[in-house]
Amino acid sequence: MRNILLLLAAGTLTACAPVLVQTTPQWDARFGVDTRMVLAQQIMHPEAARNTNPVSGMDGRSARSAYERYQKAGGEPQQSSLMGGAK
């Protein structure tokens, strides 16, 4: 029985070998593409660091209420970590 299982395992590995050989060159051809894309996106606007205009966004009260709604929706116990636990 043990010999039959070993024979089946060897046959399965042998059957998978051509698939691995075919896919590896495709993976190698794309190696690092995503990393280079992220790097290019980060340096797309290098002058952005010199922009002194403040970013418009939410005020503190709205941001805090949105964060608290997010915590309640996730089923997590509500712990106010914003503003040192003050309510």
PDB file of N, CA, C and O in Angstrom:
ATOM      1  N   MET A   1       0.822  -1.186   0.000  1.00  0.00           N
ATOM      2  CA  MET A   1       0.000   0.000   0.000  1.00  0.00           C
ATOM      3  C   MET A   1       0.872   1.257   0.000  1.00  0.00           C
ATOM      4  O   MET A   1       0.586   2.242  -0.682  1.00  0.00           O
ATOM      5  N   ARG A   2       1.936   1.185   0.786  1.00  0.00           N
ATOM      6  CA  ARG A   2       2.826   2.348   0.874  1.00  0.00           C
ATOM      7  C   ARG A   2       3.510   2.622  -0.467  1.00  0.00           C
ATOM      8  O   ARG A   2       3.696   3.773  -0.862  1.00  0.00           O
ATOM      9  N   ASN A   3       3.879   1.541  -1.156  1.00  0.00           N
ATOM     10  CA  ASN A   3       4.529   1.697  -2.465  1.00  0.00           C
ATOM     11  C   ASN A   3       3.578   2.318  -3.487  1.00  0.00           C
ATOM     12  O   ASN A   3       4.002   3.087  -4.350  1.00  0.00           O
ATOM     13  N   ILE A   4       2.319   1.988  -3.389  1.00  0.00           N
ATOM     14  CA  ILE A   4       1.339   2.543  -4.319  1.00  0.00           C
ATOM     15  C   ILE A   4       1.192   4.053  -4.074  1.00  0.00           C
ATOM     16  O   ILE A   4       1.119   4.835  -5.023  1.00  0.00           O
ATOM     17  N   LEU A   5       1.149   4.462  -2.780  1.00  0.00           N
ATOM     18  CA  LEU A   5       1.040   5.885  -2.472  1.00  0.00           C
ATOM     19  C   LEU A   5       2.275   6.647  -2.942  1.00  0.00           C
ATOM     20  O   LEU A   5       2.157   7.755  -3.467  1.00  0.00           O
ATOM     21  N   LEU A   6       3.453   6.067  -2.760  1.00  0.00           N
ATOM     22  CA  LEU A   6       4.680   6.716  -3.240  1.00  0.00           C
ATOM     23  C   LEU A   6       4.680   6.842  -4.757  1.00  0.00           C
ATOM     24  O   LEU A   6       5.102   7.859  -5.307  1.00  0.00           O
ATOM     25  N   LEU A   7       4.203   5.801  -5.423  1.00  0.00           N
ATOM     26  CA  LEU A   7       4.143   5.831  -6.884  1.00  0.00           C
ATOM     27  C   LEU A   7       3.153   6.895  -7.367  1.00  0.00           C
ATOM     28  O   LEU A   7       3.424   7.598  -8.341  1.00  0.00           O
ATOM     29  N   LEU A   8       2.018   7.012  -6.693  1.00  0.00           N
ATOM     30  CA  LEU A   8       1.042   8.040  -7.060  1.00  0.00           C
ATOM     31  C   LEU A   8       1.589   9.442  -6.801  1.00  0.00           C
ATOM     32  O   LEU A   8       1.382  10.348  -7.609  1.00  0.00           O
ATOM     33  N   ALA A   9       2.283   9.624  -5.685  1.00  0.00           N
ATOM     34  CA  ALA A   9       2.865  10.928  -5.385  1.00  0.00           C
ATOM     35  C   ALA A   9       3.926  11.298  -6.408  1.00  0.00           C
ATOM     36  O   ALA A   9       3.983  12.447  -6.846  1.00  0.00           O
ATOM     37  N   ALA A  10       4.757  10.358  -6.792  1.00  0.00           N
ATOM     38  CA  ALA A  10       5.786  10.623  -7.791  1.00  0.00           C
ATOM     39  C   ALA A  10       5.155  10.950  -9.141  1.00  0.00           C
ATOM     40  O   ALA A  10       5.630  11.837  -9.851  1.00  0.00           O
ATOM     41  N   GLY A  11       4.109  10.255  -9.490  1.00  0.00           N
ATOM     42  CA  GLY A  11       3.416  10.526 -10.747  1.00  0.00           C
ATOM     43  C   GLY A  11       2.774  11.900 -10.755  1.00  0.00           C
ATOM     44  O   GLY A  11       2.793  12.593 -11.772  1.00  0.00           O
ATOM     45  N   THR A  12       2.210  12.294  -9.631  1.00  0.00           N
ATOM     46  CA  THR A  12       1.587  13.610  -9.532  1.00  0.00           C
ATOM     47  C   THR A  12       2.629  14.712  -9.669  1.00  0.00           C
ATOM     48  O   THR A  12       2.405  15.693 -10.378  1.00  0.00           O
ATOM     49  N   LEU A  13       3.763  14.560  -8.999  1.00  0.00           N
ATOM     50  CA  LEU A  13       4.823  15.554  -9.108  1.00  0.00           C
ATOM     51  C   LEU A  13       5.386  15.632 -10.526  1.00  0.00           C
ATOM     52  O   LEU A  13       5.698  16.715 -11.021  1.00  0.00           O
ATOM     53  N   THR A  14       5.508  14.496 -11.159  1.00  0.00           N
ATOM     54  CA  THR A  14       5.999  14.468 -12.537  1.00  0.00           C
ATOM     55  C   THR A  14       5.017  15.168 -13.472  1.00  0.00           C
ATOM     56  O   THR A  14       5.433  15.844 -14.412  1.00  0.00           O
ATOM     57  N   ALA A  15       3.722  15.012 -13.222  1.00  0.00           N
ATOM     58  CA  ALA A  15       2.714  15.651 -14.064  1.00  0.00           C
ATOM     59  C   ALA A  15       2.708  17.166 -13.868  1.00  0.00           C
ATOM     60  O   ALA A  15       2.382  17.906 -14.796  1.00  0.00           O
ATOM     61  N   CYS A  16       3.066  17.636 -12.667  1.00  0.00           N
ATOM     62  CA  CYS A  16       3.070  19.069 -12.391  1.00  0.00           C
ATOM     63  C   CYS A  16       4.326  19.773 -12.905  1.00  0.00           C
ATOM     64  O   CYS A  16       4.315  20.993 -13.070  1.00  0.00           O
ATOM     65  N   ALA A  17       5.375  19.058 -13.155  1.00  0.00           N
ATOM     66  CA  ALA A  17       6.648  19.662 -13.550  1.00  0.00           C
ATOM     67  C   ALA A  17       6.538  20.522 -14.813  1.00  0.00           C
ATOM     68  O   ALA A  17       7.060  21.637 -14.809  1.00  0.00           O
ATOM     69  N   PRO A  18       5.895  20.073 -15.888  1.00  0.00           N
ATOM     70  CA  PRO A  18       5.817  20.938 -17.080  1.00  0.00           C
ATOM     71  C   PRO A  18       5.053  22.238 -16.824  1.00  0.00           C
ATOM     72  O   PRO A  18       5.365  23.265 -17.426  1.00  0.00           O
ATOM     73  N   VAL A  19       4.072  22.204 -15.951  1.00  0.00           N
ATOM     74  CA  VAL A  19       3.315  23.416 -15.642  1.00  0.00           C
ATOM     75  C   VAL A  19       4.221  24.431 -14.958  1.00  0.00           C
ATOM     76  O   VAL A  19       4.167  25.619 -15.279  1.00  0.00           O
ATOM     77  N   LEU A  20       5.048  23.985 -14.026  1.00  0.00           N
ATOM     78  CA  LEU A  20       5.963  24.883 -13.334  1.00  0.00           C
ATOM     79  C   LEU A  20       7.007  25.453 -14.278  1.00  0.00           C
ATOM     80  O   LEU A  20       7.384  26.619 -14.160  1.00  0.00           O
ATOM     81  N   VAL A  21       7.466  24.654 -15.193  1.00  0.00           N
ATOM     82  CA  VAL A  21       8.482  25.117 -16.137  1.00  0.00           C
ATOM     83  C   VAL A  21       7.899  26.172 -17.073  1.00  0.00           C
ATOM     84  O   VAL A  21       8.601  27.105 -17.462  1.00  0.00           O
ATOM     85  N   GLN A  22       6.637  26.039 -17.436  1.00  0.00           N
ATOM     86  CA  GLN A  22       6.018  26.996 -18.345  1.00  0.00           C
ATOM     87  C   GLN A  22       5.692  28.324 -17.662  1.00  0.00           C
ATOM     88  O   GLN A  22       5.803  29.375 -18.293  1.00  0.00           O
ATOM     89  N   THR A  23       5.294  28.302 -16.391  1.00  0.00           N
ATOM     90  CA  THR A  23       4.878  29.534 -15.742  1.00  0.00           C
ATOM     91  C   THR A  23       6.045  30.340 -15.194  1.00  0.00           C
ATOM     92  O   THR A  23       5.936  31.560 -15.075  1.00  0.00           O
ATOM     93  N   THR A  24       7.135  29.710 -14.862  1.00  0.00           N
ATOM     94  CA  THR A  24       8.254  30.435 -14.263  1.00  0.00           C
ATOM     95  C   THR A  24       8.806  31.528 -15.177  1.00  0.00           C
ATOM     96  O   THR A  24       9.059  32.625 -14.679  1.00  0.00           O
ATOM     97  N   PRO A  25       9.008  31.311 -16.468  1.00  0.00           N
ATOM     98  CA  PRO A  25       9.481  32.420 -17.307  1.00  0.00           C
ATOM     99  C   PRO A  25       8.511  33.599 -17.342  1.00  0.00           C
ATOM    100  O   PRO A  25       8.938  34.749 -17.446  1.00  0.00           O
ATOM    101  N   GLN A  26       7.216  33.323 -17.256  1.00  0.00           N
ATOM    102  CA  GLN A  26       6.248  34.418 -17.232  1.00  0.00           C
ATOM    103  C   GLN A  26       6.387  35.222 -15.949  1.00  0.00           C
ATOM    104  O   GLN A  26       6.304  36.450 -15.977  1.00  0.00           O
ATOM    105  N   TRP A  27       6.597  34.549 -14.833  1.00  0.00           N
ATOM    106  CA  TRP A  27       6.791  35.259 -13.570  1.00  0.00           C
ATOM    107  C   TRP A  27       8.091  36.037 -13.592  1.00  0.00           C
ATOM    108  O   TRP A  27       8.143  37.175 -13.127  1.00  0.00           O
ATOM    109  N   ASP A  28       9.137  35.437 -14.124  1.00  0.00           N
ATOM    110  CA  ASP A  28      10.435  36.107 -14.171  1.00  0.00           C
ATOM    111  C   ASP A  28      10.392  37.355 -15.052  1.00  0.00           C
ATOM    112  O   ASP A  28      11.080  38.337 -14.771  1.00  0.00           O
ATOM    113  N   ALA A  29       9.600  37.321 -16.099  1.00  0.00           N
ATOM    114  CA  ALA A  29       9.521  38.468 -17.005  1.00  0.00           C
ATOM    115  C   ALA A  29       8.879  39.670 -16.310  1.00  0.00           C
ATOM    116  O   ALA A  29       9.183  40.814 -16.649  1.00  0.00           O
ATOM    117  N   ARG A  30       7.994  39.421 -15.341  1.00  0.00           N
ATOM    118  CA  ARG A  30       7.305  40.510 -14.635  1.00  0.00           C
ATOM    119  C   ARG A  30       7.927  40.822 -13.286  1.00  0.00           C
ATOM    120  O   ARG A  30       7.388  41.643 -12.545  1.00  0.00           O
ATOM    121  N   PHE A  31       9.026  40.201 -12.951  1.00  0.00           N
ATOM    122  CA  PHE A  31       9.640  40.391 -11.637  1.00  0.00           C
ATOM    123  C   PHE A  31      10.036  41.847 -11.440  1.00  0.00           C
ATOM    124  O   PHE A  31      10.820  42.389 -12.219  1.00  0.00           O
ATOM    125  N   GLY A  32       9.498  42.483 -10.399  1.00  0.00           N
ATOM    126  CA  GLY A  32       9.850  43.850 -10.071  1.00  0.00           C
ATOM    127  C   GLY A  32       9.012  44.911 -10.762  1.00  0.00           C
ATOM    128  O   GLY A  32       9.208  46.100 -10.511  1.00  0.00           O
ATOM    129  N   VAL A  33       8.088  44.517 -11.623  1.00  0.00           N
ATOM    130  CA  VAL A  33       7.286  45.496 -12.360  1.00  0.00           C
ATOM    131  C   VAL A  33       6.438  46.323 -11.398  1.00  0.00           C
ATOM    132  O   VAL A  33       6.375  47.546 -11.522  1.00  0.00           O
ATOM    133  N   ASP A  34       5.789  45.667 -10.446  1.00  0.00           N
ATOM    134  CA  ASP A  34       4.938  46.386  -9.504  1.00  0.00           C
ATOM    135  C   ASP A  34       5.752  47.334  -8.630  1.00  0.00           C
ATOM    136  O   ASP A  34       5.313  48.448  -8.343  1.00  0.00           O
ATOM    137  N   THR A  35       6.924  46.900  -8.210  1.00  0.00           N
ATOM    138  CA  THR A  35       7.784  47.750  -7.391  1.00  0.00           C
ATOM    139  C   THR A  35       8.218  48.987  -8.167  1.00  0.00           C
ATOM    140  O   THR A  35       8.207  50.095  -7.631  1.00  0.00           O
ATOM    141  N   ARG A  36       8.596  48.802  -9.418  1.00  0.00           N
ATOM    142  CA  ARG A  36       9.006  49.946 -10.232  1.00  0.00           C
ATOM    143  C   ARG A  36       7.830  50.889 -10.492  1.00  0.00           C
ATOM    144  O   ARG A  36       8.012  52.105 -10.558  1.00  0.00           O
ATOM    145  N   MET A  37       6.622  50.331 -10.639  1.00  0.00           N
ATOM    146  CA  MET A  37       5.449  51.165 -10.859  1.00  0.00           C
ATOM    147  C   MET A  37       5.151  52.017  -9.628  1.00  0.00           C
ATOM    148  O   MET A  37       4.856  53.205  -9.758  1.00  0.00           O
ATOM    149  N   VAL A  38       5.223  51.425  -8.435  1.00  0.00           N
ATOM    150  CA  VAL A  38       4.977  52.176  -7.209  1.00  0.00           C
ATOM    151  C   VAL A  38       6.030  53.267  -7.036  1.00  0.00           C
ATOM    152  O   VAL A  38       5.702  54.383  -6.633  1.00  0.00           O
ATOM    153  N   LEU A  39       7.267  52.962  -7.329  1.00  0.00           N
ATOM    154  CA  LEU A  39       8.325  53.960  -7.232  1.00  0.00           C
ATOM    155  C   LEU A  39       8.075  55.115  -8.195  1.00  0.00           C
ATOM    156  O   LEU A  39       8.257  56.280  -7.840  1.00  0.00           O
ATOM    157  N   ALA A  40       7.659  54.787  -9.409  1.00  0.00           N
ATOM    158  CA  ALA A  40       7.370  55.841 -10.391  1.00  0.00           C
ATOM    159  C   ALA A  40       6.197  56.705  -9.944  1.00  0.00           C
ATOM    160  O   ALA A  40       6.206  57.917 -10.160  1.00  0.00           O
ATOM    161  N   GLN A  41       5.192  56.098  -9.327  1.00  0.00           N
ATOM    162  CA  GLN A  41       4.048  56.873  -8.848  1.00  0.00           C
ATOM    163  C   GLN A  41       4.449  57.793  -7.695  1.00  0.00           C
ATOM    164  O   GLN A  41       3.898  58.886  -7.558  1.00  0.00           O
ATOM    165  N   GLN A  42       5.390  57.366  -6.876  1.00  0.00           N
ATOM    166  CA  GLN A  42       5.819  58.196  -5.761  1.00  0.00           C
ATOM    167  C   GLN A  42       6.618  59.401  -6.220  1.00  0.00           C
ATOM    168  O   GLN A  42       6.574  60.449  -5.575  1.00  0.00           O
ATOM    169  N   ILE A  43       7.338  59.275  -7.307  1.00  0.00           N
ATOM    170  CA  ILE A  43       8.162  60.383  -7.772  1.00  0.00           C
ATOM    171  C   ILE A  43       7.547  61.083  -8.981  1.00  0.00           C
ATOM    172  O   ILE A  43       8.232  61.832  -9.679  1.00  0.00           O
ATOM    173  N   MET A  44       6.266  60.845  -9.230  1.00  0.00           N
ATOM    174  CA  MET A  44       5.613  61.438 -10.386  1.00  0.00           C
ATOM    175  C   MET A  44       5.564  62.961 -10.260  1.00  0.00           C
ATOM    176  O   MET A  44       5.721  63.665 -11.257  1.00  0.00           O
ATOM    177  N   HIS A  45       5.350  63.472  -9.057  1.00  0.00           N
ATOM    178  CA  HIS A  45       5.271  64.903  -8.820  1.00  0.00           C
ATOM    179  C   HIS A  45       6.275  65.289  -7.731  1.00  0.00           C
ATOM    180  O   HIS A  45       5.878  65.516  -6.588  1.00  0.00           O
ATOM    181  N   PRO A  46       7.553  65.366  -8.059  1.00  0.00           N
ATOM    182  CA  PRO A  46       8.544  65.673  -7.021  1.00  0.00           C
ATOM    183  C   PRO A  46       8.405  67.087  -6.467  1.00  0.00           C
ATOM    184  O   PRO A  46       8.900  67.369  -5.375  1.00  0.00           O
ATOM    185  N   GLU A  47       7.743  67.979  -7.198  1.00  0.00           N
ATOM    186  CA  GLU A  47       7.580  69.355  -6.716  1.00  0.00           C
ATOM    187  C   GLU A  47       6.496  69.454  -5.640  1.00  0.00           C
ATOM    188  O   GLU A  47       6.328  70.519  -5.047  1.00  0.00           O
ATOM    189  N   ALA A  48       5.774  68.397  -5.379  1.00  0.00           N
ATOM    190  CA  ALA A  48       4.704  68.421  -4.387  1.00  0.00           C
ATOM    191  C   ALA A  48       5.237  68.706  -2.988  1.00  0.00           C
ATOM    192  O   ALA A  48       4.494  69.222  -2.153  1.00  0.00           O
ATOM    193  N   ALA A  49       6.470  68.395  -2.711  1.00  0.00           N
ATOM    194  CA  ALA A  49       7.042  68.648  -1.384  1.00  0.00           C
ATOM    195  C   ALA A  49       7.180  70.143  -1.117  1.00  0.00           C
ATOM    196  O   ALA A  49       7.201  70.558   0.042  1.00  0.00           O
ATOM    197  N   ARG A  50       7.272  70.951  -2.158  1.00  0.00           N
ATOM    198  CA  ARG A  50       7.429  72.396  -1.984  1.00  0.00           C
ATOM    199  C   ARG A  50       6.085  73.124  -1.910  1.00  0.00           C
ATOM    200  O   ARG A  50       6.059  74.345  -1.760  1.00  0.00           O
ATOM    201  N   ASN A  51       4.978  72.400  -2.013  1.00  0.00           N
ATOM    202  CA  ASN A  51       3.646  72.993  -1.957  1.00  0.00           C
ATOM    203  C   ASN A  51       3.320  73.351  -0.507  1.00  0.00           C
ATOM    204  O   ASN A  51       3.272  72.468   0.349  1.00  0.00           O
ATOM    205  N   THR A  52       3.096  74.628  -0.225  1.00  0.00           N
ATOM    206  CA  THR A  52       2.822  75.075   1.140  1.00  0.00           C
ATOM    207  C   THR A  52       1.334  75.276   1.411  1.00  0.00           C
ATOM    208  O   THR A  52       0.960  75.668   2.517  1.00  0.00           O
ATOM    209  N   ASN A  53       0.482  75.017   0.424  1.00  0.00           N
ATOM    210  CA  ASN A  53      -0.963  75.149   0.640  1.00  0.00           C
ATOM    211  C   ASN A  53      -1.432  74.023   1.561  1.00  0.00           C
ATOM    212  O   ASN A  53      -1.080  72.863   1.346  1.00  0.00           O
ATOM    213  N   PRO A  54      -2.225  74.355   2.586  1.00  0.00           N
ATOM    214  CA  PRO A  54      -2.708  73.282   3.466  1.00  0.00           C
ATOM    215  C   PRO A  54      -3.701  72.394   2.731  1.00  0.00           C
ATOM    216  O   PRO A  54      -4.416  72.845   1.836  1.00  0.00           O
ATOM    217  N   VAL A  55      -3.733  71.151   3.114  1.00  0.00           N
ATOM    218  CA  VAL A  55      -4.646  70.192   2.504  1.00  0.00           C
ATOM    219  C   VAL A  55      -6.024  70.388   3.109  1.00  0.00           C
ATOM    220  O   VAL A  55      -6.167  70.420   4.331  1.00  0.00           O
ATOM    221  N   SER A  56      -7.026  70.519   2.275  1.00  0.00           N
ATOM    222  CA  SER A  56      -8.383  70.674   2.806  1.00  0.00           C
ATOM    223  C   SER A  56      -8.928  69.285   3.109  1.00  0.00           C
ATOM    224  O   SER A  56      -8.697  68.333   2.364  1.00  0.00           O
ATOM    225  N   GLY A  57      -9.640  69.192   4.194  1.00  0.00           N
ATOM    226  CA  GLY A  57     -10.187  67.904   4.591  1.00  0.00           C
ATOM    227  C   GLY A  57     -11.228  68.085   5.661  1.00  0.00           C
ATOM    228  O   GLY A  57     -11.893  69.119   5.724  1.00  0.00           O
ATOM    229  N   MET A  58     -11.374  67.094   6.497  1.00  0.00           N
ATOM    230  CA  MET A  58     -12.365  67.132   7.567  1.00  0.00           C
ATOM    231  C   MET A  58     -11.860  67.943   8.745  1.00  0.00           C
ATOM    232  O   MET A  58     -10.659  68.023   9.006  1.00  0.00           O
ATOM    233  N   ASP A  59     -12.805  68.538   9.445  1.00  0.00           N
ATOM    234  CA  ASP A  59     -12.427  69.165  10.704  1.00  0.00           C
ATOM    235  C   ASP A  59     -12.324  68.061  11.766  1.00  0.00           C
ATOM    236  O   ASP A  59     -12.762  66.935  11.534  1.00  0.00           O
ATOM    237  N   GLY A  60     -11.761  68.374  12.897  1.00  0.00           N
ATOM    238  CA  GLY A  60     -11.507  67.377  13.921  1.00  0.00           C
ATOM    239  C   GLY A  60     -12.751  66.692  14.439  1.00  0.00           C
ATOM    240  O   GLY A  60     -12.742  65.481  14.663  1.00  0.00           O
ATOM    241  N   ARG A  61     -13.825  67.443  14.634  1.00  0.00           N
ATOM    242  CA  ARG A  61     -15.063  66.868  15.175  1.00  0.00           C
ATOM    243  C   ARG A  61     -15.658  65.847  14.211  1.00  0.00           C
ATOM    244  O   ARG A  61     -16.086  64.771  14.629  1.00  0.00           O
ATOM    245  N   SER A  62     -15.686  66.179  12.927  1.00  0.00           N
ATOM    246  CA  SER A  62     -16.222  65.246  11.928  1.00  0.00           C
ATOM    247  C   SER A  62     -15.355  64.008  11.810  1.00  0.00           C
ATOM    248  O   SER A  62     -15.872  62.900  11.666  1.00  0.00           O
ATOM    249  N   ALA A  63     -14.055  64.181  11.867  1.00  0.00           N
ATOM    250  CA  ALA A  63     -13.147  63.042  11.765  1.00  0.00           C
ATOM    251  C   ALA A  63     -13.321  62.108  12.955  1.00  0.00           C
ATOM    252  O   ALA A  63     -13.306  60.887  12.798  1.00  0.00           O
ATOM    253  N   ARG A  64     -13.484  62.671  14.129  1.00  0.00           N
ATOM    254  CA  ARG A  64     -13.652  61.838  15.316  1.00  0.00           C
ATOM    255  C   ARG A  64     -14.954  61.051  15.252  1.00  0.00           C
ATOM    256  O   ARG A  64     -14.966  59.864  15.577  1.00  0.00           O
ATOM    257  N   SER A  65     -16.045  61.682  14.841  1.00  0.00           N
ATOM    258  CA  SER A  65     -17.321  60.966  14.768  1.00  0.00           C
ATOM    259  C   SER A  65     -17.273  59.882  13.691  1.00  0.00           C
ATOM    260  O   SER A  65     -17.859  58.813  13.864  1.00  0.00           O
ATOM    261  N   ALA A  66     -16.594  60.144  12.601  1.00  0.00           N
ATOM    262  CA  ALA A  66     -16.452  59.121  11.563  1.00  0.00           C
ATOM    263  C   ALA A  66     -15.649  57.935  12.083  1.00  0.00           C
ATOM    264  O   ALA A  66     -15.973  56.783  11.795  1.00  0.00           O
ATOM    265  N   TYR A  67     -14.606  58.220  12.845  1.00  0.00           N
ATOM    266  CA  TYR A  67     -13.779  57.155  13.423  1.00  0.00           C
ATOM    267  C   TYR A  67     -14.589  56.330  14.420  1.00  0.00           C
ATOM    268  O   TYR A  67     -14.476  55.104  14.446  1.00  0.00           O
ATOM    269  N   GLU A  68     -15.395  56.988  15.233  1.00  0.00           N
ATOM    270  CA  GLU A  68     -16.208  56.265  16.208  1.00  0.00           C
ATOM    271  C   GLU A  68     -17.269  55.411  15.524  1.00  0.00           C
ATOM    272  O   GLU A  68     -17.540  54.298  15.973  1.00  0.00           O
ATOM    273  N   ARG A  69     -17.879  55.910  14.442  1.00  0.00           N
ATOM    274  CA  ARG A  69     -18.838  55.098  13.685  1.00  0.00           C
ATOM    275  C   ARG A  69     -18.140  53.894  13.076  1.00  0.00           C
ATOM    276  O   ARG A  69     -18.712  52.806  13.024  1.00  0.00           O
ATOM    277  N   TYR A  70     -16.919  54.077  12.620  1.00  0.00           N
ATOM    278  CA  TYR A  70     -16.142  52.976  12.041  1.00  0.00           C
ATOM    279  C   TYR A  70     -15.892  51.901  13.087  1.00  0.00           C
ATOM    280  O   TYR A  70     -16.014  50.712  12.793  1.00  0.00           O
ATOM    281  N   GLN A  71     -15.546  52.303  14.296  1.00  0.00           N
ATOM    282  CA  GLN A  71     -15.299  51.328  15.347  1.00  0.00           C
ATOM    283  C   GLN A  71     -16.571  50.573  15.714  1.00  0.00           C
ATOM    284  O   GLN A  71     -16.524  49.359  15.912  1.00  0.00           O
ATOM    285  N   LYS A  72     -17.695  51.256  15.807  1.00  0.00           N
ATOM    286  CA  LYS A  72     -18.955  50.606  16.146  1.00  0.00           C
ATOM    287  C   LYS A  72     -19.362  49.623  15.056  1.00  0.00           C
ATOM    288  O   LYS A  72     -19.859  48.540  15.364  1.00  0.00           O
ATOM    289  N   ALA A  73     -19.166  49.970  13.807  1.00  0.00           N
ATOM    290  CA  ALA A  73     -19.557  49.107  12.699  1.00  0.00           C
ATOM    291  C   ALA A  73     -18.729  47.830  12.667  1.00  0.00           C
ATOM    292  O   ALA A  73     -19.216  46.788  12.230  1.00  0.00           O
ATOM    293  N   GLY A  74     -17.481  47.900  13.126  1.00  0.00           N
ATOM    294  CA  GLY A  74     -16.622  46.727  13.109  1.00  0.00           C
ATOM    295  C   GLY A  74     -16.858  45.786  14.265  1.00  0.00           C
ATOM    296  O   GLY A  74     -16.268  44.706  14.301  1.00  0.00           O
ATOM    297  N   GLY A  75     -17.704  46.159  15.217  1.00  0.00           N
ATOM    298  CA  GLY A  75     -17.969  45.307  16.342  1.00  0.00           C
ATOM    299  C   GLY A  75     -16.863  45.338  17.388  1.00  0.00           C
ATOM    300  O   GLY A  75     -16.877  44.542  18.327  1.00  0.00           O
ATOM    301  N   GLU A  76     -15.928  46.228  17.238  1.00  0.00           N
ATOM    302  CA  GLU A  76     -14.852  46.345  18.207  1.00  0.00           C
ATOM    303  C   GLU A  76     -15.347  47.143  19.406  1.00  0.00           C
ATOM    304  O   GLU A  76     -16.215  48.001  19.251  1.00  0.00           O
ATOM    305  N   PRO A  77     -14.821  46.885  20.587  1.00  0.00           N
ATOM    306  CA  PRO A  77     -15.199  47.716  21.721  1.00  0.00           C
ATOM    307  C   PRO A  77     -14.725  49.147  21.493  1.00  0.00           C
ATOM    308  O   PRO A  77     -13.593  49.381  21.068  1.00  0.00           O
ATOM    309  N   GLN A  78     -15.594  50.081  21.776  1.00  0.00           N
ATOM    310  CA  GLN A  78     -15.274  51.478  21.494  1.00  0.00           C
ATOM    311  C   GLN A  78     -14.323  52.021  22.558  1.00  0.00           C
ATOM    312  O   GLN A  78     -14.670  52.120  23.735  1.00  0.00           O
ATOM    313  N   GLN A  79     -13.132  52.363  22.119  1.00  0.00           N
ATOM    314  CA  GLN A  79     -12.154  52.973  22.987  1.00  0.00           C
ATOM    315  C   GLN A  79     -11.704  54.247  22.296  1.00  0.00           C
ATOM    316  O   GLN A  79     -11.202  54.202  21.173  1.00  0.00           O
ATOM    317  N   SER A  80     -11.875  55.345  22.935  1.00  0.00           N
ATOM    318  CA  SER A  80     -11.522  56.615  22.327  1.00  0.00           C
ATOM    319  C   SER A  80     -10.021  56.827  22.461  1.00  0.00           C
ATOM    320  O   SER A  80      -9.531  57.209  23.524  1.00  0.00           O
ATOM    321  N   SER A  81      -9.301  56.580  21.387  1.00  0.00           N
ATOM    322  CA  SER A  81      -7.860  56.777  21.419  1.00  0.00           C
ATOM    323  C   SER A  81      -7.495  58.174  20.933  1.00  0.00           C
ATOM    324  O   SER A  81      -6.350  58.607  21.064  1.00  0.00           O
ATOM    325  N   LEU A  82      -8.471  58.872  20.374  1.00  0.00           N
ATOM    326  CA  LEU A  82      -8.208  60.228  19.935  1.00  0.00           C
ATOM    327  C   LEU A  82      -8.286  61.162  21.132  1.00  0.00           C
ATOM    328  O   LEU A  82      -9.115  60.962  22.020  1.00  0.00           O
ATOM    329  N   MET A  83      -7.463  62.143  21.166  1.00  0.00           N
ATOM    330  CA  MET A  83      -7.450  63.170  22.206  1.00  0.00           C
ATOM    331  C   MET A  83      -7.219  62.569  23.593  1.00  0.00           C
ATOM    332  O   MET A  83      -7.768  63.064  24.577  1.00  0.00           O
ATOM    333  N   GLY A  84      -6.416  61.510  23.683  1.00  0.00           N
ATOM    334  CA  GLY A  84      -6.023  60.947  24.961  1.00  0.00           C
ATOM    335  C   GLY A  84      -7.162  60.334  25.757  1.00  0.00           C
ATOM    336  O   GLY A  84      -7.064  60.255  26.982  1.00  0.00           O
ATOM    337  N   GLY A  85      -8.208  59.908  25.132  1.00  0.00           N
ATOM    338  CA  GLY A  85      -9.316  59.273  25.827  1.00  0.00           C
ATOM    339  C   GLY A  85     -10.351  60.229  26.344  1.00  0.00           C
ATOM    340  O   GLY A  85     -11.332  59.782  26.938  1.00  0.00           O
ATOM    341  N   ALA A  86     -10.190  61.539  26.153  1.00  0.00           N
ATOM    342  CA  ALA A  86     -11.166  62.520  26.619  1.00  0.00           C
ATOM    343  C   ALA A  86     -12.394  62.502  25.728  1.00  0.00           C
ATOM    344  O   ALA A  86     -12.300  62.290  24.519  1.00  0.00           O
ATOM    345  N   LYS A  87     -13.536  62.724  26.338  1.00  0.00           N
ATOM    346  CA  LYS A  87     -14.773  62.738  25.539  1.00  0.00           C
ATOM    347  C   LYS A  87     -15.335  64.126  25.459  1.00  0.00           C
ATOM    348  O   LYS A  87     -16.372  64.336  24.830  1.00  0.00           O
TER     349      LYS A  87
END
